[in-house]
Amino acid sequence: MNAKKLIIAAAVFAAAGSAMADQTFPYVEFSNVPSTKTRAQVAAEVAKPVAVAQTEYVEFNKVPRGKTRAEVRAELQQAYTNGELAAAHNTEYVEFTNVASTKTRDEVRQEAVQAAKAKANSAAN
């Protein structure tokens, strides 16, 4: 049964591949186009430094600190109270109640170390 399905799948892929092989645009031959510049001119252009604007670089140490979760929630509640938002249960707002942790990284690391030690001790006994 599996062999039949495999053969059918191979036939379908072969048919699809041959259907896609038809070109939808004409091929243009560029190998015989005469160059307008000499090799030395092109090499000089490549060697020239090009000024590029670095628009994607962001200095994250200069970004102002944002609002806390409590501040954002208070602001949202105030907007609901003022009637700036249509309804108190806006479908675009999602309440993530279990996102923030109350523990620091060091506390979590200590818990992980203690759990690993406890597991090692129980395995040894």
Backbone bond lengths (Angstrom), bond angles and torsions (degrees), N, CA, C in turn:
res aa  C-N    CA-C-N  psi(-1)  N-CA   C-N-CA  omega(-1)  CA-C   N-CA-C  phi
1 M - - - 1.452 - - 1.524 110.76 -
2 N 1.336 117.06 -44.14 1.457 120.47 -179.89 1.523 111.81 -67.16
3 A 1.331 116.75 -33.76 1.457 120.41 179.53 1.526 110.32 -65.84
4 K 1.346 116.29 -39.03 1.462 119.59 178.60 1.526 110.62 -63.01
5 K 1.318 115.69 -44.14 1.466 119.58 179.50 1.522 111.30 -63.33
6 L 1.329 116.27 -38.76 1.463 120.80 179.43 1.526 110.80 -65.13
7 I 1.323 116.40 -42.86 1.474 120.47 179.48 1.521 110.15 -65.39
8 I 1.331 117.05 -42.03 1.465 120.65 179.05 1.527 110.30 -63.34
9 A 1.350 117.20 -42.92 1.458 120.71 179.55 1.522 110.80 -62.87
10 A 1.335 117.29 -41.32 1.464 120.74 179.20 1.527 110.47 -63.76
11 A 1.335 116.66 -39.45 1.461 119.60 179.71 1.523 111.22 -66.92
12 V 1.335 116.25 -39.18 1.461 119.89 178.70 1.529 110.30 -64.56
13 F 1.336 117.08 -44.43 1.465 120.29 179.14 1.524 111.61 -64.13
14 A 1.326 117.05 -37.55 1.469 120.06 178.64 1.525 110.22 -65.71
15 A 1.333 116.27 -41.56 1.467 119.44 179.36 1.519 110.58 -66.29
16 A 1.321 116.75 -40.33 1.459 120.19 179.68 1.527 110.48 -66.96
17 G 1.322 116.81 -38.36 1.461 120.54 179.34 1.511 112.19 -64.68
18 S 1.325 116.51 -40.95 1.469 118.46 179.38 1.522 110.79 -71.29
19 A 1.320 117.49 -30.75 1.465 120.05 177.48 1.521 110.49 -69.18
20 M 1.332 116.65 -35.75 1.457 120.63 179.92 1.528 112.50 -77.76
21 A 1.316 117.38 -15.48 1.461 120.49 -177.22 1.528 112.15 -70.91
22 D 1.308 117.24 -20.22 1.454 120.43 178.96 1.525 109.19 -67.59
23 Q 1.334 116.43 127.06 1.454 120.27 -178.62 1.516 110.86 -78.69
24 T 1.310 116.05 136.81 1.456 120.19 178.44 1.521 111.60 -97.06
25 F 1.318 117.64 -3.26 1.460 120.97 178.91 1.529 108.06 -137.74
26 P 1.324 117.56 151.21 1.472 119.20 -178.30 1.530 111.64 -74.22
27 Y 1.305 115.38 144.65 1.460 121.63 176.85 1.524 109.37 -79.75
28 V 1.324 117.07 132.59 1.456 121.49 179.89 1.521 107.69 -112.66
29 E 1.292 116.57 126.80 1.460 122.74 -179.19 1.522 109.44 -86.17
30 F 1.338 117.12 117.93 1.456 121.24 -178.92 1.532 112.82 -108.15
31 S 1.309 118.70 4.63 1.461 120.03 -175.22 1.538 112.82 -73.60
32 N 1.304 118.66 -21.73 1.463 120.74 -178.06 1.522 112.84 -104.49
33 V 1.315 118.38 16.81 1.456 121.23 179.63 1.529 108.35 -81.11
34 P 1.333 117.91 126.49 1.460 119.56 -178.91 1.537 110.65 -71.86
35 S 1.321 117.08 142.06 1.456 122.27 179.68 1.524 109.95 -79.83
36 T 1.324 115.93 147.24 1.463 119.77 178.12 1.518 111.44 -98.35
37 K 1.336 117.78 -7.60 1.463 121.54 -179.92 1.517 109.66 -124.92
38 T 1.322 114.72 154.05 1.459 119.51 176.29 1.525 109.25 -83.57
39 R 1.324 115.83 166.61 1.456 121.31 178.22 1.530 110.54 -60.78
40 A 1.328 117.76 -37.55 1.469 121.89 179.72 1.530 110.89 -66.56
41 Q 1.328 118.01 -38.78 1.465 120.75 178.28 1.530 111.49 -64.62
42 V 1.318 116.29 -42.19 1.463 120.10 178.69 1.524 110.19 -65.83
43 A 1.327 118.30 -42.76 1.462 122.09 178.90 1.528 110.35 -62.23
44 A 1.349 118.01 -38.35 1.460 121.25 178.54 1.528 110.88 -66.89
45 E 1.320 117.88 -38.06 1.468 121.00 177.51 1.519 111.65 -65.25
46 V 1.318 115.98 -40.37 1.458 120.36 -179.41 1.523 110.86 -68.67
47 A 1.312 117.58 -35.72 1.462 121.52 -177.99 1.525 112.71 -74.65
48 K 1.333 117.28 -19.73 1.452 121.77 -178.24 1.529 110.33 -70.87
49 P 1.336 118.43 131.37 1.469 118.69 178.37 1.524 110.94 -69.37
50 V 1.319 115.44 142.17 1.454 121.31 -178.42 1.525 108.39 -113.89
51 A 1.320 116.25 128.06 1.458 120.59 177.89 1.523 108.72 -77.73
52 V 1.326 115.57 122.23 1.458 120.96 -178.91 1.520 108.10 -118.76
53 A 1.306 116.65 130.29 1.463 120.59 177.35 1.521 108.77 -75.72
54 Q 1.311 115.42 128.60 1.461 119.76 179.67 1.523 108.78 -94.64
55 T 1.298 115.58 79.26 1.456 120.19 -176.25 1.520 112.78 -85.35
56 E 1.334 117.82 -11.88 1.455 119.98 -176.00 1.519 112.69 -96.09
57 Y 1.309 118.81 -2.83 1.455 121.46 -178.18 1.519 109.29 -88.83
58 V 1.314 116.29 131.61 1.461 121.19 -178.63 1.522 108.74 -125.50
59 E 1.321 116.07 129.81 1.464 121.42 174.49 1.523 107.87 -83.13
60 F 1.317 117.78 100.38 1.449 120.25 -176.60 1.516 113.14 -75.42
61 N 1.315 118.30 -17.58 1.460 118.68 178.72 1.524 111.85 -78.31
62 K 1.324 117.94 -9.66 1.462 121.53 179.27 1.528 112.11 -102.86
63 V 1.329 117.32 2.30 1.456 121.19 -178.88 1.525 108.26 -78.87
64 P 1.332 117.90 129.72 1.464 118.79 -179.81 1.525 110.77 -67.02
65 R 1.318 115.13 150.12 1.458 120.48 -179.34 1.530 109.06 -68.29
66 G 1.290 116.78 138.03 1.456 121.83 -178.59 1.508 112.41 -82.43
67 K 1.311 115.18 -172.97 1.450 121.47 -179.14 1.523 109.90 -83.51
68 T 1.322 114.96 156.70 1.460 119.38 175.80 1.519 108.60 -79.08
69 R 1.322 115.96 167.10 1.454 121.37 178.85 1.528 110.49 -60.90
70 A 1.328 116.37 -40.51 1.462 120.41 -179.75 1.529 111.28 -64.79
71 E 1.338 116.59 -39.43 1.464 119.78 178.23 1.525 111.61 -64.23
72 V 1.322 116.70 -40.92 1.465 120.50 179.94 1.521 110.23 -66.48
73 R 1.335 116.90 -42.77 1.464 119.88 179.22 1.530 111.17 -64.59
74 A 1.339 117.16 -40.49 1.464 120.33 177.92 1.523 110.39 -64.17
75 E 1.318 116.99 -40.13 1.469 121.37 178.00 1.528 110.74 -64.38
76 L 1.342 116.45 -40.62 1.452 120.83 178.26 1.532 110.75 -64.39
77 Q 1.324 116.38 -44.04 1.460 120.20 179.10 1.530 110.82 -62.93
78 Q 1.328 116.92 -39.16 1.459 121.07 177.86 1.529 110.84 -63.66
79 A 1.339 116.37 -38.65 1.463 120.37 177.96 1.523 110.69 -65.33
80 Y 1.335 117.12 -39.79 1.467 119.89 175.43 1.520 110.45 -62.19
81 T 1.344 117.06 -43.88 1.459 122.07 -178.53 1.529 111.15 -63.37
82 N 1.324 116.54 -40.06 1.467 121.37 -178.87 1.527 112.70 -76.66
83 G 1.327 116.96 -8.43 1.461 120.42 -178.89 1.513 113.08 79.90
84 E 1.320 118.09 16.44 1.466 121.42 179.88 1.528 111.16 -75.09
85 L 1.324 116.95 -23.28 1.459 121.29 176.46 1.516 107.88 -111.83
86 A 1.327 116.04 148.43 1.462 121.16 -170.76 1.522 112.96 -62.55
87 A 1.312 118.16 -46.92 1.459 120.50 -175.85 1.514 109.83 -143.40
88 A 1.314 115.83 157.57 1.464 120.22 -179.84 1.518 111.35 -69.85
89 H 1.320 117.41 -18.59 1.466 120.94 179.63 1.516 109.47 -116.46
90 N 1.311 115.55 63.33 1.456 122.05 179.83 1.519 108.62 -65.69
91 T 1.322 118.82 134.12 1.464 121.79 -176.83 1.520 112.28 -72.67
92 E 1.319 118.51 -14.31 1.458 120.54 179.96 1.524 112.51 -84.61
93 Y 1.310 116.71 -14.16 1.457 120.73 -178.87 1.518 108.98 -99.52
94 V 1.322 116.19 129.19 1.457 120.66 179.28 1.518 107.82 -116.88
95 E 1.313 116.55 128.58 1.463 122.28 -179.73 1.527 108.92 -87.12
96 F 1.322 116.49 109.80 1.455 121.71 176.06 1.526 107.57 -98.06
97 T 1.300 117.06 95.33 1.458 119.94 -174.26 1.520 112.97 -84.75
98 N 1.305 118.67 -25.04 1.462 120.92 -174.91 1.524 112.45 -109.08
99 V 1.314 118.10 34.30 1.451 120.85 -175.14 1.523 111.75 -93.27
100 A 1.321 116.97 -51.61 1.454 120.75 -173.42 1.527 111.18 -76.21
101 S 1.305 116.00 138.27 1.451 121.27 177.17 1.526 108.80 -95.18
102 T 1.302 115.53 148.14 1.461 119.94 178.72 1.516 111.15 -94.96
103 K 1.338 117.01 -2.48 1.460 121.46 -177.34 1.522 110.64 -104.91
104 T 1.316 114.86 153.34 1.463 120.25 176.24 1.524 108.79 -83.84
105 R 1.319 115.82 170.25 1.470 119.93 177.70 1.523 111.47 -61.64
106 D 1.320 115.73 -41.10 1.461 119.20 -179.60 1.520 111.81 -63.09
107 E 1.332 116.46 -38.44 1.464 119.41 178.26 1.527 111.00 -65.52
108 V 1.314 116.60 -40.58 1.464 120.22 178.74 1.522 110.05 -66.13
109 R 1.328 117.15 -41.69 1.466 120.29 178.16 1.523 110.94 -61.81
110 Q 1.334 116.71 -43.39 1.466 120.50 179.08 1.528 110.63 -60.85
111 E 1.334 116.89 -41.47 1.463 120.54 177.65 1.519 110.72 -62.07
112 A 1.342 116.97 -41.79 1.459 120.56 -179.52 1.518 110.82 -65.23
113 V 1.325 117.17 -40.96 1.473 121.14 178.81 1.521 109.72 -64.59
114 Q 1.334 117.45 -44.56 1.463 120.70 -179.77 1.520 110.81 -64.57
115 A 1.345 118.21 -39.24 1.452 120.83 178.44 1.522 110.51 -66.00
116 A 1.329 117.67 -39.57 1.465 120.70 178.93 1.522 110.32 -65.78
117 K 1.336 116.87 -41.43 1.471 119.64 178.39 1.524 110.69 -65.08
118 A 1.330 117.31 -41.29 1.459 120.61 179.67 1.526 110.71 -64.14
119 K 1.329 116.39 -39.35 1.459 120.30 179.01 1.531 110.81 -66.69
120 A 1.332 115.93 -40.80 1.471 119.96 178.60 1.529 110.42 -65.29
121 N 1.337 116.48 -40.35 1.474 119.89 179.72 1.523 111.04 -66.93
122 S 1.327 117.98 -39.57 1.465 120.09 179.97 1.515 111.11 -70.49
123 A 1.331 117.69 -32.02 1.455 120.99 178.01 1.531 111.36 -71.90
124 A 1.356 115.25 -32.58 1.463 119.84 -179.56 1.522 111.20 -74.38
125 N 1.311 117.92 -28.44 1.474 121.54 -179.02 1.461 111.04 -85.09
